[in-house]
């Protein structure tokens, strides 16, 4: 994996000229927060040290433990999101915050804030649209065994279905370009948002990278909101749904192949009997075989029609993405 130096001084400009370029890109740290009173102050302070010129936003999702007030006292710009769920929070963050580069992390102080300059430098150096902070757990308590297995299984499934993947599709630590954020139609409501983000980047063939980052245990008083089984099922369902939406020919082709194979299996004895006697004694079975073949054909035709629709939608998303400047061209204003 390629190593990137931290972004410092003039190296942040990527060779851009003028006063705006010399000042560097506008960086926004965006932190979803739900009942993180035990960690939000430390998180804000850590990112303030790592990125002293960045604007730090905390989007509070109906916290009842004073997280919002603590974040404001720590110097963050606090916004409130009424709809419950991380996907709703990310939708608001992407819509409301204006910046050149967006650094997204959780408000639980588990992600390595000191790695943020390296991730930003990677984006500017190679004009990337997303840099994923792949987690390397420092202590056993940081990454529960069920979560580790689920991440491995879901990451492998995504690679099998879409042909490419990341090593950590569920990481909430990511750096985005402006053109990624402003062209991404957030549809998810909960923790499956990271999966949707990953698939969006893969389907539009965006330039992306991963940077290994430390992942620590939560501070005392901070509790994980992720449910291993409930949220794991939601993420699995999201992967299957996105596969159906983005790859309709393959999805409906699999269904068509299954129905056709079943029909042929049932039809084989009928054909043998007909060849021997000239009769079709099991007429209901023949009707069933005919129905299955009709359904298989309809399924395949649905896949082909939807593939045309998906191609058009993908072209529109790509054009929307191209309407925004590249990460290193931050001197230009859209």
C-alpha positions in Angstrom: 0.0 0.0 0.0 1.4 3.4 -1.0 2.5 5.6 1.8 1.7 9.3 1.8 3.5 12.1 3.7 1.4 14.5 5.8 0.1 17.6 4.2 2.2 20.5 5.3 2.7 24.1 4.2 3.0 24.7 0.5 3.0 20.9 -0.3 -0.8 21.1 0.4 -1.3 23.2 -2.8 -0.3 20.5 -5.2 1.5 23.2 -7.3 -1.5 25.6 -7.5 -0.7 29.3 -7.9 -2.2 32.4 -6.3 -3.2 33.5 -2.9 -6.1 31.1 -2.6 -4.0 28.1 -3.6 -1.2 29.1 -1.2 -3.8 29.1 1.6 -4.6 25.5 0.9 -7.9 23.8 0.5 -10.9 24.4 2.7 -11.1 21.3 4.9 -14.2 20.4 6.9 -14.2 17.7 9.6 -17.7 16.3 9.9 -18.6 14.1 12.9 -21.9 12.3 13.4 -22.8 12.1 17.1 -25.4 10.3 19.1 -24.9 10.2 22.9 -21.1 10.5 22.9 -20.7 12.7 25.9 -17.8 10.6 27.1 -15.8 11.0 23.8 -17.0 14.0 21.8 -14.7 16.6 23.5 -11.6 14.4 23.0 -12.6 13.7 19.3 -13.0 17.4 18.6 -9.7 18.2 20.3 -7.8 15.5 18.5 -9.0 16.7 15.1 -8.2 20.3 16.0 -4.6 19.3 16.7 -4.4 17.2 13.5 -6.0 19.8 11.2 -5.7 23.2 12.9 -7.1 25.1 10.0 -10.2 22.9 9.4 -13.7 23.7 10.4 -15.0 21.0 12.7 -18.7 20.2 12.5 -20.6 18.0 14.9 -24.0 16.8 13.7 -26.0 15.7 16.7 -28.6 13.0 16.2 -31.0 13.6 19.1 -28.5 13.0 21.9 -29.9 13.1 25.4 -26.7 13.1 27.4 -25.4 16.7 26.7 -23.2 15.8 23.8 -24.4 18.8 21.8 -23.5 21.3 24.5 -20.1 19.6 25.2 -19.2 19.7 21.5 -20.1 23.4 21.3 -18.0 24.2 24.4 -15.1 22.3 22.7 -15.3 24.7 19.8 -17.1 22.7 17.2 -19.9 24.0 14.9 -22.9 22.1 16.1 -25.9 21.1 13.9 -28.9 19.1 14.9 -30.5 16.3 12.8 -34.0 15.2 13.8 -34.3 12.0 11.7 -32.7 9.2 13.6 -30.0 7.1 11.9 -26.5 7.6 10.6 -27.6 7.7 7.0 -29.9 10.7 7.7 -27.0 12.4 9.4 -24.6 11.9 6.5 -27.2 13.2 4.1 -27.5 16.4 6.1 -23.7 16.7 6.4 -23.1 16.4 2.7 -25.9 18.8 1.9 -25.2 21.5 4.5 -21.4 21.7 4.7 -19.4 23.6 2.0 -15.7 22.7 1.7 -13.0 21.4 -0.7 -12.2 18.3 1.3 -14.4 16.5 3.8 -12.9 14.4 6.6 -15.6 12.1 8.1 -15.2 10.2 11.3 -17.3 9.1 14.2 -17.6 11.1 17.4 -16.4 8.2 19.7 -12.7 9.0 19.6 -11.8 5.5 18.2 -10.3 6.7 14.9 -6.8 8.0 14.6 -7.2 11.8 14.1 -3.4 12.1 13.6 -3.8 10.1 10.3 -6.1 12.8 8.8 -3.2 14.9 7.3 -1.8 11.8 5.6 -5.2 11.0 4.1 -5.7 14.5 2.9 -2.2 14.5 1.3 -3.1 11.3 -0.5 -6.2 12.8 -1.9 -4.4 15.9 -3.2 -1.3 14.1 -4.5 -3.2 11.6 -6.7 -6.4 13.6 -7.2 -8.5 10.9 -5.4 -12.2 11.2 -4.6 -12.2 9.0 -1.5 -9.5 7.8 0.9 -10.7 5.1 3.3 -9.1 4.8 6.7 -8.7 1.0 6.9 -8.8 0.1 10.6 -5.9 -1.6 12.4 -7.2 -2.4 15.9 -4.7 -1.6 18.6 -6.5 -3.5 21.4 -8.9 -6.4 21.4 -11.6 -4.4 23.0 -11.6 -1.9 20.1 -12.9 -4.4 17.5 -15.3 -7.0 18.8 -14.9 -10.5 17.3 -18.4 -10.5 15.8 -17.8 -7.2 14.1 -14.4 -8.3 12.8 -16.0 -11.5 11.3 -18.9 -9.6 9.9 -16.7 -7.0 8.3 -14.6 -9.7 6.7 -17.6 -11.6 5.4 -19.4 -8.5 4.0 -16.2 -7.2 2.4 -15.7 -10.6 0.7 -19.3 -10.7 -0.5 -19.0 -7.2 -2.0 -15.9 -8.2 -3.8 -17.6 -11.3 -5.2 -20.6 -9.4 -6.4 -19.0 -6.2 -7.7 -15.6 -7.5 -8.7 -13.7 -5.0 -6.6 -13.8 -3.9 -3.0 -11.9 -2.4 -0.1 -10.3 -4.2 2.8 -12.6 -2.4 5.2 -15.9 -1.4 3.7 -17.5 -0.6 7.0 -14.9 2.0 8.1 -16.5 5.3 9.1 -13.2 7.1 8.7 -13.1 8.6 5.2 -11.9 11.6 3.3 -14.0 12.8 0.4 -13.5 15.2 -2.4 -16.0 18.0 -3.1 -17.2 16.3 -6.3 -17.9 13.0 -4.5 -19.9 14.7 -1.7 -21.9 16.9 -4.0 -22.8 14.2 -6.5 -23.6 11.4 -4.1 -27.4 10.8 -3.6 -27.5 9.4 -0.1 -30.4 6.9 0.2 -29.5 4.9 3.3 -30.9 5.6 6.7 -28.6 3.8 9.1 -25.2 2.2 9.5 -25.5 0.7 6.0 -24.4 4.1 4.6 -20.7 3.1 4.5 -21.7 0.2 2.1 -23.7 2.6 -0.1 -20.7 4.9 -0.2 -18.3 2.1 -1.2 -20.6 0.8 -4.0 -21.1 4.3 -5.3 -17.4 4.8 -5.7 -16.9 1.4 -7.3 -19.7 1.7 -9.8 -18.5 5.2 -11.0 -14.9 3.9 -11.2 -13.7 6.8 -9.0 -10.1 7.1 -8.1 -9.9 5.8 -4.5 -7.2 4.6 -2.0 -6.9 3.2 1.5 -4.6 4.3 4.3 -4.0 2.1 7.3 -5.0 3.8 10.5 -5.0 2.8 14.1 -8.4 2.0 15.7 -8.6 2.2 19.5 -11.1 1.4 22.2 -13.8 3.8 23.2 -13.2 6.0 26.2 -15.0 5.1 29.4 -18.6 6.1 29.3 -18.9 5.7 25.5 -21.0 2.8 24.2 -21.3 1.4 20.7 -24.6 1.9 19.0 -23.9 -0.8 16.4 -25.9 -4.1 16.8 -23.9 -7.0 15.4 -26.9 -9.0 14.1 -29.5 -6.3 13.4 -27.2 -3.9 11.6 -25.3 -6.8 10.0 -28.5 -8.0 8.4 -29.3 -4.4 7.2 -25.9 -4.1 5.6 -26.3 -7.5 3.9 -29.7 -6.5 2.6 -28.2 -3.3 1.3 -25.5 -5.1 -0.6 -28.1 -7.4 -2.2 -30.4 -4.5 -3.0 -27.5 -2.5 -4.6 -26.5 -5.5 -6.6 -30.0 -5.8 -7.9 -30.1 -2.1 -8.8 -26.6 -1.8 -10.2 -26.3 -5.2 -11.9 -29.8 -6.1 -13.0 -28.7 -8.4 -15.9 -26.7 -10.6 -13.6 -29.3 -10.5 -10.7 -32.3 -11.4 -12.9 -30.2 -13.6 -15.0 -29.5 -15.8 -12.0 -33.2 -16.0 -11.3 -33.9 -16.8 -14.9 -31.2 -19.5 -15.0 -32.7 -21.2 -11.9 -36.2 -21.2 -13.3 -35.1 -22.5 -16.6 -33.0 -25.3 -15.0 -36.0 -26.3 -12.9 -38.2 -26.3 -15.9 -35.8 -28.4 -18.0 -35.4 -30.8 -15.1 -39.1 -31.3 -14.9 -39.5 -31.5 -18.7 -36.8 -34.2 -19.2 -39.0 -37.2 -18.2 -41.9 -35.8 -20.2 -39.7 -35.6 -23.3 -38.5 -39.1 -22.9 -42.1 -40.4 -22.4 -43.2 -38.5 -25.5 -40.4 -39.8 -27.6 -41.2 -43.4 -26.6 -45.0 -43.3 -26.7 -46.0 -40.1 -28.5 -48.1 -39.2 -25.4 -47.9 -36.6 -22.6 -49.4 -38.4 -19.7 -48.5 -35.8 -17.0 -50.3 -32.8 -18.5 -50.2 -30.6 -15.3 -46.4 -31.0 -15.2 -46.2 -29.9 -18.8 -48.2 -26.7 -17.9 -45.9 -26.1 -15.0 -42.8 -26.4 -17.2 -44.3 -24.0 -19.7 -45.1 -21.5 -16.9 -41.6 -21.7 -15.5 -40.0 -21.1 -18.9 -42.3 -18.1 -19.4 -41.2 -16.7 -16.0 -37.5 -17.3 -16.8 -37.9 -15.4 -20.1 -39.7 -12.5 -18.4 -37.0 -12.4 -15.7 -34.3 -12.2 -18.3 -36.1 -9.5 -20.2 -36.6 -7.5 -17.0 -32.9 -7.6 -16.5 -32.1 -6.4 -20.0 -34.6 -3.5 -19.8 -33.4 -2.4 -16.4 -29.8 -2.6 -17.5 -30.6 0.1 -20.1 -32.2 2.2 -17.3 -29.2 1.7 -15.0 -26.8 2.7 -17.7 -28.7 6.0 -18.2 -28.8 6.7 -14.5 -25.0 5.9 -14.3 -24.3 8.4 -17.1 -26.3 11.1 -15.3 -24.5 10.5 -12.0 -21.2 10.6 -13.9 -22.0 13.9 -15.6 -23.1 15.3 -12.2 -19.8 14.2 -10.7 -17.8 15.7 -13.6 -19.5 19.1 -13.0 -17.4 19.7 -9.9 -13.7 20.4 -9.8 -10.9 17.9 -9.0 -9.5 17.9 -5.4 -6.2 19.6 -6.4 -8.1 22.4 -8.3 -9.4 23.9 -5.1 -8.4 27.4 -6.2 -11.4 27.3 -8.5 -14.8 27.9 -7.0 -17.8 26.0 -8.4 
